[in-house]
Amino acid sequence: IGAGIAYKPTNKLTFTADVQYTNWKKMTNIEMKFDSAAVQAIVGDRATYELRWKDTFQLRFGVEYKASKSFSLRAGYYYDPDPTDNPTQNIILPEITYHWITVGFGYHTGNFSIDVGFEHGFGQDVEVGLAEALYGSGMAGTHGIDITVPNISFSYKF
């Protein structure tokens, strides 16, 4: 569920903000099935990862500047909070609180458009101790990840 607003103080400038609610609590666990009898013998009851996730609100902010009739510049930021408790942190779903920075541009002429963007997500590493991991269904260690996502879109209107 989400909602947003846009404010256009001039014909060339647009500010946006939105909030998105994610019902993570609905995901209670992940069932895993192993084909190998040897893995099953080692893992035993640990074939189910209990998540104990909490619901979150993601916040997003953006700006677009129309430099000309055909060319637009864009930038943004969004905050994506961690839905996990440390004891359920694992390498299958490395959930941490992310801060995302986005930049991009769009070029539109006639029926043709190209949009290019980059986003980079970074967050603080999460430490999960052995006692925490044994209490939950997580994995002990330092969990962290940085993500860079390039994207490009070509459009043609018929």
Beta strands, then each sheet from edge to edge (+ up, - down):
strand 1: 2-7
strand 2: 13-22
strand 3: 29-31
strand 4: 48-50
strand 5: 56-66
strand 6: 71-80
strand 7: 98-109
strand 8: 112-122
strand 9: 126-128
strand 10: 141-143
strand 11: 147-156
sheet 1: 1+ 2- 5+ 6- 7+ 8- 11+
sheet 2: 3+ 4-
sheet 3: 9+ 10-
end
